C-alpha cells in the first residue's frame, strides 16, 4: 500500500497543497531565524553595557517567541499531514472495495504482507489507482 499511497498522493497533489498552506508561516520562521542570528552575531561583538544588556534581553525574548512559533508550526503541519493522509487512505480503501467488487475478488492483500505468492495472483494496483479520484 506504500507505493500506491505515494502514487495517489502525487496524483492528487496533496504535498503541494500542504506546502502552499504552510509556505507563509515557514517564510516567517526563516525570517525570524535570520534576524535572530544577526542579533546574536552583533551581541558577540558588543562590549558590556546597557545596550548589550538590552540586546541580550531582546534576543532571549525573540528566541522564546521563535521556539513557540516553530513548535506550533510543526504541530499544525503534522496534524494537517495526518488529516490528509487519513483522507487518502479512505479514498484508497473505497477504490479497493470498488475494484474488488467489480472484478469479483473476495480477498485483497497488500503485496508486501505476503512472503510467497504463486503466479496466479492478480495485481489490482493499477485499477485502484485509476479508480481513485
Backbone as a printed PyTorch tensor [residue, N CA C, xyz], in Angstrom:
tensor([[[  0.8270,  -1.1950,   0.0000],
         [  0.0000,   0.0000,   0.0000],
         [  0.8700,   1.2570,   0.0000]],

        [[  2.1230,   1.1290,   0.4570],
         [  3.0060,   2.2870,   0.4990],
         [  3.2210,   2.9130,  -0.8590]],

        [[  3.5270,   2.0800,  -1.8450],
         [  3.7520,   2.5860,  -3.2020],
         [  2.4700,   3.1970,  -3.7610]],

        [[  1.3610,   2.5200,  -3.5730],
         [  0.0660,   3.0270,  -4.0390],
         [ -0.2550,   4.3540,  -3.3530]],

        [[  0.0130,   4.4180,  -2.0650],
         [ -0.2410,   5.6480,  -1.3130],
         [  0.5600,   6.8060,  -1.9030]],

        [[  1.8330,   6.5720,  -2.1940],
         [  2.6730,   7.6210,  -2.7740],
         [  2.1540,   8.0540,  -4.1400]],

        [[  1.7330,   7.0940,  -4.9410],
         [  1.2190,   7.4190,  -6.2700],
         [ -0.0640,   8.2470,  -6.1760]],

        [[ -0.9370,   7.8680,  -5.2610],
         [ -2.1900,   8.6100,  -5.0840],
         [ -1.8920,  10.0160,  -4.5580]],

        [[ -0.9490,  10.1170,  -3.6310],
         [ -0.5850,  11.4280,  -3.0830],
         [ -0.0520,  12.3380,  -4.1890]],

        [[  0.7590,  11.7830,  -5.0750],
         [  1.2750,  12.5770,  -6.1950],
         [  0.1520,  12.9670,  -7.1450]],

        [[ -0.7220,  12.0090,  -7.4300],
         [ -1.8180,  12.2520,  -8.3720],
         [ -2.7450,  13.3550,  -7.8720]],

        [[ -2.9960,  13.3660,  -6.5880],
         [ -3.9360,  14.3300,  -6.0260],
         [ -3.2720,  15.6470,  -5.6160]],

        [[ -1.9510,  15.7020,  -5.6190],
         [ -1.2470,  16.9430,  -5.2940],
         [ -1.3100,  17.3400,  -3.8350]],

        [[ -1.4280,  16.3710,  -2.9480],
         [ -1.5370,  16.6620,  -1.5200],
         [ -0.2870,  17.3780,  -1.0100]],

        [[  0.8770,  16.9420,  -1.4500],
         [  2.1220,  17.5610,  -0.9770],
         [  2.1680,  19.0380,  -1.3380]],

        [[  1.7810,  19.3580,  -2.5600],
         [  1.7720,  20.7630,  -2.9890],
         [  0.7620,  21.5780,  -2.1950]],

        [[ -0.3860,  20.9870,  -1.9270],
         [ -1.4160,  21.6770,  -1.1520],
         [ -0.8960,  22.0320,   0.2350]],

        [[ -0.2750,  21.0490,   0.8940],
         [  0.2510,  21.2960,   2.2350],
         [  1.3960,  22.3040,   2.2040]],

        [[  2.2480,  22.1970,   1.2040],
         [  3.3680,  23.1350,   1.0910],
         [  2.8600,  24.5630,   0.9270]],

        [[  1.8700,  24.7400,   0.0720],
         [  1.2980,  26.0740,  -0.1380],
         [  0.5970,  26.5950,   1.1120]],

        [[ -0.0510,  25.6900,   1.8210],
         [ -0.7790,  26.0750,   3.0310],
         [  0.1620,  26.6170,   4.1080]],

        [[  1.3620,  26.0540,   4.1850],
         [  2.2860,  26.4270,   5.2580],
         [  3.4510,  27.3000,   4.7870]],

        [[  3.4270,  27.7030,   3.5290],
         [  4.5350,  28.4820,   2.9620],
         [  4.7430,  29.8020,   3.7020]],

        [[  3.6700,  30.5020,   3.9840],
         [  3.7750,  31.7990,   4.6520],
         [  4.3870,  31.6990,   6.0350]],

        [[  3.9270,  30.7350,   6.7920],
         [  4.4550,  30.5680,   8.1510],
         [  5.9060,  30.1080,   8.1250]],

        [[  6.2500,  29.2570,   7.1640],
         [  7.6350,  28.7970,   7.0440],
         [  8.5540,  29.9670,   6.7070]],

        [[  8.1080,  30.8340,   5.8230],
         [  8.9010,  32.0180,   5.4600],
         [  9.0820,  32.9420,   6.6580]],

        [[  8.0150,  33.1120,   7.4170],
         [  8.0960,  33.9580,   8.6130],
         [  9.1200,  33.3990,   9.5980]],

        [[  9.1070,  32.0820,   9.7960],
         [ 10.0650,  31.4610,  10.7090],
         [ 11.4940,  31.6180,  10.1940]],

        [[ 11.6810,  31.5080,   8.9000],
         [ 13.0230,  31.6940,   8.3350],
         [ 13.5080,  33.1270,   8.5450]],

        [[ 12.6100,  34.0850,   8.3490],
         [ 12.9770,  35.4920,   8.5840],
         [ 13.3370,  35.7200,  10.0540]],

        [[ 12.5350,  35.1430,  10.9390],
         [ 12.8020,  35.2970,  12.3680],
         [ 14.1630,  34.7040,  12.7260]],

        [[ 14.4510,  33.5370,  12.1670],
         [ 15.7210,  32.8690,  12.4630],
         [ 16.9070,  33.6930,  11.9500]],

        [[ 16.7860,  34.2280,  10.7520],
         [ 17.8530,  35.0580,  10.1830],
         [ 18.0800,  36.3040,  11.0350]],

        [[ 16.9950,  36.9440,  11.4380],
         [ 17.0850,  38.1370,  12.2810],
         [ 17.7290,  37.8050,  13.6200]],

        [[ 17.3280,  36.6890,  14.1850],
         [ 17.8670,  36.2610,  15.4720],
         [ 19.3650,  35.9760,  15.3690]],

        [[ 19.7790,  35.3220,  14.3070],
         [ 21.2060,  35.0370,  14.1180],
         [ 22.0120,  36.3290,  13.9690]],

        [[ 21.4490,  37.2860,  13.2520],
         [ 22.1350,  38.5750,  13.0820],
         [ 22.2930,  39.2820,  14.4270]],

        [[ 21.2440,  39.2580,  15.2310],
         [ 21.3180,  39.9020,  16.5480],
         [ 22.3200,  39.1870,  17.4500]],

        [[ 22.3600,  37.8610,  17.3720],
         [ 23.3020,  37.1070,  18.1980],
         [ 24.7450,  37.4090,  17.7720]],

        [[ 24.9720,  37.5400,  16.4900],
         [ 26.3080,  37.8780,  15.9960],
         [ 26.7080,  39.2720,  16.4860]],

        [[ 25.7630,  40.2020,  16.4230],
         [ 26.0140,  41.5640,  16.8950],
         [ 26.3070,  41.5580,  18.3910]],

        [[ 25.5730,  40.7270,  19.1100],
         [ 25.7360,  40.6290,  20.5570],
         [ 27.1370,  40.1460,  20.9220]],

        [[ 27.6700,  39.2140,  20.1460],
         [ 29.0060,  38.6800,  20.4290],
         [ 30.0880,  39.7490,  20.2990]],

        [[ 29.8670,  40.7010,  19.4220],
         [ 30.8880,  41.7340,  19.2050],
         [ 30.7200,  42.9500,  20.1220]],

        [[ 29.6350,  42.9820,  20.8890],
         [ 29.3860,  44.1320,  21.7690],
         [ 30.1120,  43.9820,  23.0950]],

        [[ 30.5040,  45.1150,  23.6340],
         [ 31.1110,  45.1460,  24.9600],
         [ 30.0040,  45.2870,  25.9950]],

        [[ 30.3590,  44.9840,  27.2270],
         [ 29.3900,  45.0710,  28.3150],
         [ 28.8500,  46.4920,  28.4230]],

        [[ 27.6000,  46.5630,  28.7940],
         [ 26.9720,  47.8680,  28.9600],
         [ 25.4700,  47.7360,  28.8690]],

        [[ 24.7970,  48.8720,  28.9810],
         [ 23.3320,  48.8400,  28.9830],
         [ 22.7730,  48.4240,  27.6270]],

        [[ 23.4520,  48.8060,  26.5360],
         [ 22.9850,  48.3970,  25.2070],
         [ 23.0810,  46.8850,  25.0380]],

        [[ 24.1740,  46.3140,  25.5540],
         [ 24.3530,  44.8600,  25.4590],
         [ 23.2810,  44.1390,  26.2820]],

        [[ 23.0240,  44.6280,  27.4760],
         [ 22.0130,  44.0160,  28.3380],
         [ 20.6390,  44.0720,  27.6790]],

        [[ 20.3400,  45.2180,  27.0980],
         [ 19.0520,  45.3720,  26.4100],
         [ 18.9490,  44.3950,  25.2360]],

        [[ 20.0340,  44.2770,  24.4600],
         [ 20.0340,  43.3670,  23.3130],
         [ 19.9440,  41.9100,  23.7640]],

        [[ 20.6080,  41.5740,  24.8780],
         [ 20.5290,  40.2080,  25.4150],
         [ 19.0850,  39.8510,  25.7610]],

        [[ 18.4040,  40.7690,  26.4200],
         [ 17.0010,  40.5320,  26.7800],
         [ 16.1380,  40.3860,  25.5310]],

        [[ 16.4030,  41.2370,  24.5500],
         [ 15.6620,  41.1790,  23.2900],
         [ 15.8870,  39.8330,  22.5900]],

        [[ 17.1460,  39.4000,  22.5630],
         [ 17.4740,  38.1210,  21.9170],
         [ 16.7990,  36.9650,  22.6500]],

        [[ 16.8380,  36.9880,  23.9640],
         [ 16.2110,  35.9060,  24.7360],
         [ 14.7070,  35.8600,  24.4890]],

        [[ 14.0720,  37.0240,  24.4720],
         [ 12.6240,  37.0720,  24.2220],
         [ 12.3120,  36.5950,  22.8080]],

        [[ 13.1340,  37.0170,  21.8570],
         [ 12.9080,  36.6130,  20.4660],
         [ 13.1480,  35.1120,  20.2860]],

        [[ 14.1340,  34.5640,  20.9790],
         [ 14.3840,  33.1130,  20.9020],
         [ 13.1890,  32.3340,  21.4420]],

        [[ 12.6280,  32.8210,  22.5370],
         [ 11.4740,  32.1490,  23.1260],
         [ 10.2720,  32.2150,  22.1800]],

        [[ 10.0360,  33.3760,  21.6020],
         [  8.9390,  33.5370,  20.6420],
         [  9.1460,  32.6290,  19.4370]],

        [[ 10.3790,  32.5990,  18.9430],
         [ 10.6970,  31.7510,  17.7940],
         [ 10.4370,  30.2840,  18.1260]],

        [[ 10.8940,  29.8370,  19.2870],
         [ 10.7100,  28.4380,  19.6810],
         [  9.2270,  28.0810,  19.7690]],

        [[  8.4320,  28.9830,  20.3380],
         [  6.9950,  28.7290,  20.4520],
         [  6.3330,  28.6550,  19.0810]],

        [[  6.6790,  29.5910,  18.2080],
         [  6.0910,  29.5940,  16.8660],
         [  6.5380,  28.3780,  16.0620]],

        [[  7.8010,  27.9980,  16.2100],
         [  8.3120,  26.8330,  15.4820],
         [  7.6180,  25.5590,  15.9540]],

        [[  7.4100,  25.4410,  17.2570],
         [  6.7320,  24.2640,  17.7930],
         [  5.2810,  24.2120,  17.3140]],

        [[  4.5980,  25.3280,  17.3570],
         [  3.2090,  25.3760,  16.8860],
         [  3.1380,  25.0480,  15.3990]],

        [[  4.0990,  25.5580,  14.6310],
         [  4.1580,  25.2870,  13.1950],
         [  4.3010,  23.7870,  12.9380]],

        [[  5.2370,  23.1560,  13.6230],
         [  5.4620,  21.7150,  13.4310],
         [  4.2320,  20.9020,  13.8350]],

        [[  3.6000,  21.2880,  14.9290],
         [  2.4010,  20.5720,  15.3710],
         [  1.2660,  20.7260,  14.3620]],

        [[  1.0580,  21.9270,  13.8820],
         [ -0.0040,  22.1690,  12.8990],
         [  0.2720,  21.4280,  11.6000]],

        [[  1.5300,  21.4530,  11.1750],
         [  1.8900,  20.7680,   9.9320],
         [  1.7040,  19.2540,  10.0700]],

        [[  2.1050,  18.7020,  11.2070],
         [  1.9300,  17.2650,  11.4360],
         [  0.4440,  16.9010,  11.4830]],

        [[ -0.3550,  17.7400,  12.1460],
         [ -1.7930,  17.4840,  12.2340],
         [ -2.4330,  17.4880,  10.8500]],

        [[ -2.1170,  18.4970,  10.0500],
         [ -2.6880,  18.5860,   8.6940],
         [ -2.2100,  17.4360,   7.8170]],

        [[ -0.9630,  17.0580,   7.9770],
         [ -0.4260,  15.9380,   7.2050],
         [ -1.1800,  14.6570,   7.5560]],

        [[ -1.4340,  14.4570,   8.8370],
         [ -2.1950,  13.2760,   9.2640],
         [ -3.6300,  13.3180,   8.7480]],

        [[ -4.2320,  14.5080,   8.7390],
         [ -5.5950,  14.6390,   8.2010],
         [ -5.6290,  14.2420,   6.7280]],

        [[ -4.6870,  14.7670,   5.9630],
         [ -4.6490,  14.4660,   4.5290],
         [ -4.3300,  12.9980,   4.2840]],

        [[ -3.4610,  12.4430,   5.1120],
         [ -3.1300,  11.0160,   4.9910],
         [ -4.3800,  10.1740,   5.2360]],

        [[ -5.1450,  10.5370,   6.2420],
         [ -6.3830,   9.8150,   6.5340],
         [ -7.3680,   9.8780,   5.3820]],

        [[ -7.4780,  11.0570,   4.7650],
         [ -8.3720,  11.1980,   3.6080],
         [ -7.9180,  10.3110,   2.4580]],

        [[ -6.6010,  10.2700,   2.2220],
         [ -6.0820,   9.4340,   1.1330],
         [ -6.3180,   7.9540,   1.4060]],

        [[ -6.1000,   7.5440,   2.6420],
         [ -6.3230,   6.1390,   2.9960],
         [ -7.7840,   5.7710,   2.7660]],

        [[ -8.6950,   6.6460,   3.1500],
         [-10.1220,   6.3930,   2.9350],
         [-10.4320,   6.2780,   1.4480]],

        [[ -9.8630,   7.1680,   0.6590],
         [-10.0920,   7.1160,  -0.7930],
         [ -9.5380,   5.8240,  -1.3940]],

        [[ -8.3700,   5.4140,  -0.9350],
         [ -7.7730,   4.1740,  -1.4420],
         [ -8.6310,   2.9820,  -1.0480]],

        [[ -9.0740,   2.9450,   0.2000],
         [ -9.9110,   1.8330,   0.6560],
         [-11.2070,   1.7550,  -0.1420]],

        [[-11.8110,   2.8900,  -0.4050],
         [-13.0380,   2.9210,  -1.2080],
         [-12.7720,   2.4010,  -2.6120]],

        [[-11.6610,   2.8180,  -3.1970],
         [-11.3100,   2.3640,  -4.5450],
         [-11.0170,   0.8690,  -4.5670]],

        [[-10.3370,   0.3690,  -3.5540],
         [-10.0370,  -1.0710,  -3.4750],
         [-11.3360,  -1.8640,  -3.4050]],

        [[-12.2590,  -1.4230,  -2.5720],
         [-13.5530,  -2.1130,  -2.4670],
         [-14.2860,  -2.0990,  -3.7980]],

        [[-14.2790,  -0.9730,  -4.4600],
         [-14.9640,  -0.8520,  -5.7420],
         [-14.3540,  -1.7780,  -6.7920]],

        [[-13.0340,  -1.7790,  -6.8870],
         [-12.3510,  -2.6420,  -7.8620],
         [-12.5740,  -4.1070,  -7.5170]],

        [[-12.4700,  -4.4480,  -6.2430],
         [-12.6720,  -5.8380,  -5.8240],
         [-14.0910,  -6.2960,  -6.1480]],

        [[-15.0760,  -5.4550,  -5.8930],
         [-16.4630,  -5.8100,  -6.2120],
         [-16.6710,  -5.9720,  -7.7100]],

        [[-16.1330,  -5.0590,  -8.4900],
         [-16.3510,  -5.1180,  -9.9420],
         [-15.6300,  -6.2950, -10.5910]],

        [[-14.5720,  -6.7850,  -9.9550],
         [-13.8170,  -7.9060, -10.5240],
         [-14.0720,  -9.2150,  -9.7780]],

        [[-15.0870,  -9.2360,  -8.9200],
         [-15.4350, -10.4260,  -8.1330],
         [-14.2390, -10.9920,  -7.3670]],

        [[-13.5330, -10.1220,  -6.6900],
         [-12.3920, -10.5400,  -5.8690],
         [-12.8590, -10.5700,  -4.4210]],

        [[-12.6110, -11.7110,  -3.7590],
         [-13.0620, -11.8890,  -2.3790],
         [-12.0560, -11.3900,  -1.3440]],

        [[-10.7870, -11.4220,  -1.6980],
         [ -9.7510, -11.0690,  -0.7320],
         [ -8.6900, -10.2140,  -1.4130]],

        [[ -8.3770,  -9.0850,  -0.8070],
         [ -7.3180,  -8.2130,  -1.3090],
         [ -6.2620,  -8.1230,  -0.2150]],

        [[ -5.0200,  -8.4280,  -0.5960],
         [ -3.9180,  -8.4420,   0.3600],
         [ -2.8060,  -7.5370,  -0.1660]],

        [[ -2.2220,  -6.7690,   0.7330],
         [ -1.0700,  -5.9440,   0.3680],
         [  0.0650,  -6.8730,  -0.0480]],

        [[  0.6630,  -6.6130,  -1.1900],
         [  1.7300,  -7.4720,  -1.7130],
         [  2.9090,  -7.5590,  -0.7520]],

        [[  3.1520,  -6.5300,   0.0320],
         [  4.2630,  -6.5400,   0.9860],
         [  3.9800,  -7.4030,   2.2100]],

        [[  2.7310,  -7.7760,   2.4130],
         [  2.3650,  -8.5810,   3.5730],
         [  2.4990, -10.0770,   3.3070]],

        [[  2.8120, -10.4490,   2.0760],
         [  2.8680, -11.8570,   1.6960],
         [  4.3170, -12.2580,   1.4440]],

        [[  4.7340, -13.3620,   2.0830],
         [  6.1010, -13.8400,   1.9050],
         [  6.2630, -14.5910,   0.5880]],

        [[  5.2070, -15.2440,   0.1390],
         [  5.2640, -16.0170,  -1.1060],
         [  3.9110, -15.9230,  -1.7840]],

        [[  3.9270, -15.8640,  -3.1070],
         [  2.6730, -15.9650,  -3.8330],
         [  2.9230, -16.7210,  -5.1270]],

        [[  1.8930, -17.3720,  -5.5820],
         [  2.0160, -18.1470,  -6.8140],
         [  1.7970, -17.2370,  -8.0130]],

        [[  1.9170, -17.7860,  -9.1760],
         [  1.8160, -16.9860, -10.3960],
         [  0.3860, -16.5850, -10.7390]],

        [[ -0.6050, -17.1730, -10.0760],
         [ -1.9930, -16.8490, -10.4180],
         [ -2.5740, -15.7140,  -9.5660]],

        [[ -1.7050, -14.9020,  -8.9890],
         [ -2.1370, -13.7630,  -8.1900],
         [ -2.3820, -12.5750,  -9.1180]],

        [[ -3.4920, -11.8760,  -8.8700],
         [ -3.8270, -10.7260,  -9.7040],
         [ -3.4750,  -9.4360,  -8.9670]],

        [[ -2.7020,  -8.5870,  -9.6150],
         [ -2.3210,  -7.2900,  -9.0530],
         [ -3.3360,  -6.2490,  -9.5320]],

        [[ -4.0620,  -5.6430,  -8.5850],
         [ -5.0990,  -4.6640,  -8.9510],
         [ -4.6550,  -3.2280,  -8.6850]],

        [[ -3.3740,  -3.0400,  -8.4240],
         [ -2.8650,  -1.7080,  -8.0890],
         [ -3.2160,  -0.6700,  -9.1530]],

        [[ -2.9680,  -0.9960, -10.4090],
         [ -3.2450,  -0.0400, -11.4900],
         [ -4.7320,   0.2920, -11.5610]],

        [[ -5.5740,  -0.7240, -11.3630],
         [ -7.0220,  -0.4940, -11.3920],
         [ -7.4630,   0.4100, -10.2390]],

        [[ -6.8710,   0.1910,  -9.0720],
         [ -7.2070,   1.0110,  -7.9060],
         [ -6.7570,   2.4510,  -8.1410]],

        [[ -5.5730,   2.6070,  -8.6950],
         [ -5.0580,   3.9480,  -8.9600],
         [ -5.9630,   4.7020,  -9.9330]],

        [[ -6.4780,   4.0110, -10.9300],
         [ -7.4090,   4.6420, -11.8810],
         [ -8.7130,   5.0410, -11.1880]],

        [[ -9.1400,   4.2150, -10.2400],
         [-10.4190,   4.4170,  -9.5600],
         [-10.3750,   5.6020,  -8.5890]],

        [[ -9.2080,   5.8540,  -7.9910],
         [ -9.0930,   6.9450,  -7.0210],
         [ -9.2750,   8.2710,  -7.7490]],

        [[-10.1680,   9.0800,  -7.2190],
         [-10.4590,  10.3680,  -7.8640],
         [-10.0540,  11.5010,  -6.9760]]])
